[in-house]
């Protein structure tokens, strides 16, 4: 496969937010038949953040953007598009992106939500970088945010141990001198849609009855199988497109689904687990927010530095997957 030219765009700012309330494994063990050791051994998760009763995806996304503005003043100046990746919007017919636009008074900007579930942030970043590089937009605010606790069945121990709430935001703008989006790849397998879903208007999917009554339903075994086979193949494609050797990747930032899955993906891809950044340990699986949360943790801990090559990879419901290689700073 031939290499692709870098896209003339870069990430110029980042901000994140997680709710204050912490739900520990010990607290979960008083809700369902589980315990801390069982959860940690199978997922690597020790705690997760849970949104308040009146705190929804829009609030999480707005707080993440506020954190971005606090750290990078004037970063919203000239933003002409807002993309929010979420599958837990406050309202089915009102984009969270419009609520963000209204809160910050961002003028002359389009706004829409993108739903690719846990792959959503990678999908949104792919879209934003392409639009900026093409000259269609100059500066795009990209947000990944989900309030998964609102759709989690806390009687199902196989799913309720996983999910937490959070949001992350970045600004993508044009960069001609040192283009930073080095490679991109995405795909889907709609035949696996029945393995992770939340019911809505339909009562069946491809002839199969739907369960859950508005709560998230997941066949973890099948999602695991999809991820550990698809993501390593996607990583290989990204490296071929970028022309970079694996050794040139400084940090691997996959969707933080669970640590066993990340371990397996790293082993199959030849990536040292020491190069993997994830946010699941204390935040749980935060869906579209997990990659920006992990990236920001890496920045705050002094791991991610200017010039580092980052390999981001999201995967989730649909089934969907998407990856990018991005030079940081």
N, C-alpha and C positions, 0 to 999 in steps of 0.2 A: 504494500500500500504506500502511495507517495505521500510525502509530508505536505502539510498545509501551511500557508503563510500566517503569521501571528495577526490577530485582529487589533486594530489601532484603538485600543481602549485599555483602561486600568481601573483598579479599585482604589479610590482616593480617601475613603473614610469608612469607619465601622462603629457600630454601637449595638449593645445587647441588653436584654432584661429578662429576669426570671422573677416570679412572684415570691413574696416573703414566706409564705407558709411552707414548711418542710414536712413531707410525709415519709417517715422512715420505714425500714423493713420491719422493725419491731411493731410499729403501729399497724402495719398491714397484717401482721400475724394475728392481731386481735380482730381483724375483719374477715379473713378467709383462712383456710387451712394451709398455712405456709410458715416459713421461719427465715431469719436472716441468712443463715448458712446456705439453705436451699436456694434462695434468690441470688446470693452473691456467686455461688458456684456455677449457676446456669446463665447468669446475665452480666455479672460484674457490677450491678446496680446496688448502691447502698441507700440511696434516698432519691426523692424527686420533689420538684416544686409544684404546688397546686394553686391554681387561681382561686381568688375569693368568690363568694356567691354572686357578687355583682361585677366580677372582673372577667372580661371576655377577650377574644382574639384582638379586637380593635384596641383595647386598652394595653395589651401586651406589646403590640406593634408600635403604638404611639410612644410608649415608655422606652422602647429600644431606639426609636428615632431621636427621642429627647436625649438619651445617653450619647448618641452619635453627635448631636449638635453641641452638647456640653464639652465633648472632647475635640471636636473639629468645628469651631465657630465658622459661620457663613457657609457651611457645607451644603445647605439647601438652596443657596442662591442659584438661580438659573436652572433649577431642576424642571424638566419639561415632560417627564413621565414618571408615574409611580406604579410599580408592579409589586403586588403582595402575593406570595405563594402561601396558600392556606387551604385546608379542607375542613376547617371548623369556623366558617364566617359567623358573625353575630346573627345575621339575617340572611336567608337564602337568596334574596333578590337585591341586596345592597352590598356592593363591594367594600371590603375592609379598606381597600386603597382609597376610596372616596372619603371614608371617615378620617383617614390619615391626612388627606389633602385639606379637608375642612379644618381639622385641629390646628395645623401649622400654617394655614392660610397661603398655601402654595398656589400661586397664580399661574394661569395659562399652562396647566399641566394635565395631560390625560391620566386616567387612573383606572386600573382594572386588576382583578384577582386572577390568579393562575392556580389550577388544582392539578398537581401531579403527586399528591400526598407526600410521602417521605422523600421523594426525589424532587420535590417542588423548588427548593432553593437552587439546586443545580440547573433545573429547567429555566427558572427565572433569570439566573445569571447568564446562561447561554443566550437567552432572548435579548437581554439588555446589552450584552457585549456586541451582538450582531447588529442591533439597531443603531448603536453608537458608532460602530466601525463603518456602517453603511452611510452615515451622515443623516439618517432619518431623525435621530434625536441627538442632543448634545450632552445631556446629563440625566441619568436615570437613578431614582431611588428604588432599590431592590430590598424587599423585606420578606423574611421567612418567619411565620408565626403561627402557632397552633395552641389551642386550649383543649388538649386531648382529654383532660379530666372530665369535661362536659359530656363526652361520649363514651367514657369507659364504664364497663360493667364491673362494679366492685364486688360481684358475687362470683366472678370468673377468675380464678387464681392464675390461669395461664396468660391472661392479658393484663389484669389490673396491676401486676407487679412491675410492668414495663414502663408505663406511660407517665409523662410529666408535661408541664406547660412552660412555654418560653417563647422568645422572639429574638431575632437578630436582623440588623439592617446594614446595608452597605450602599455607597454611592459609586456608580460606574460612570466614568466620563472619558471623553476622547483623549487619546495619547498617541501622537504621531512619532515622536522621537524614540521612545522606548516602549513599543506596544507590549502589553503584558499578558494577553490571552493567547497562549501558545498552541493550544489544541483543544478540541471539543469532540464529544461523541455522545449519542443518545440512542435509545431504542425502547421497545415495548413488547409485551407478550400478553395481549388481551385474553388469550385462552385461560390465563391464570387469574382473571379478575375475581373469581369466586373464592379465592384463598384469603382475601382481606378486603373488607368492605364495611360500609355502614348503610343501613336501609334508608331509603328516601321515599320516592313516589312509587317505584316498582316493587312488586312482590315476588318477582322471580328474575333470574339472570341466566340467559341461555338455557332456559328450561328447568333450571334448578331453583327450588324454593329458597327465599332469603329469610334469614333468622335475625334476631337481635333487637327488633323493635326500636330502631334508632341508635343503638349502641354499636360500638366497633366489634366486628367479628373477625377473627384471624385464625388461619391454619398455620401455626408457626413453623411446622415441619416443612411445608411446601414453600413458604416464603424464604426460609433458610436455604433450601435446595436451590431456589432461583438465584439468590444473592451470591452464594459461594461458587456458582458456575458462571454466572453472567458477568459479575464485576471483574474477576481476573481477566476474562477475555476483553472486556472494555478497557482495562488498564493497558493491555498489550496494544490495542488499537491506538490509544492516546499517545503512547510512547512512539509508535511508528509514525503517527501524524506529526508529532512535534520534532522528530529526529533526535530526541534526547535518549540517552541510556538510562536505565533504571537508577543507576548510581547518582544521576544528576537531580533526582527528586529528593528534596530536603525533608518534606513532610507529606505524609499521606493523611488526608482528612475525609474519612468515609462517613456516611450517615451512621449515627450512634444508635444502632438497633439493639445490639447486645454484644458483649465482649467476646463471647464464643464465636460469633459470626465474624467479627473483625479479625480475630486470631486466625480463623480458617482462610479468610480472604488474603491475609498477609502471607500465610504459609504457601498458598497456591500461587501467589504473585511474586514470591521471592523478596518481599518487603519485610524488613525487620520490624517487629512489633514496637520497638523503641522509636521508630519513625512515625508511628501512628498517633494522631491527636484525636481524642474523643471527649464527649461531654456527658456521657451516660452515668459516670460513677455517682455524681451527686445531683444530676438533673434528670436522669432517666432518658427514655426515648421521647424526644420532643418533636419528632416528625420534621417538618420543614425548617425548624429552628436549630436542629442539632449540629449542622455543619458550621453556621456562623458562630454558634456558641463555642464550639470546639476551637475554631480559628481564633476567637477573641481570647479564650483561655491561654492559647499558645502565645499570643502577643503579650498578654499581661504577665505571663510567667517568664518572659524573655527568651522563649524558644524561637519563635518566628521573627526573623529579621529581614530588613530590606534586602532585596535581591534573591531571597529564597524562592525556590520553585515548589509550588504547592500542587498536589494532585487531589482534587476534590471529587468525591463520587457519591451520588445519591441513588437510592433504590427504594421501591415501595409499591403501594397499591396500584392496580391498573392491569397488569403489572408494568411498572415503568422503571427506567434507569437512565442516568446521565452522568457524565464525568467531564471535567475540564482540567487542564494544566494552566496555572496562573502564576506569573511572577509577582511576588509581593513587594510593595513599596515603590 
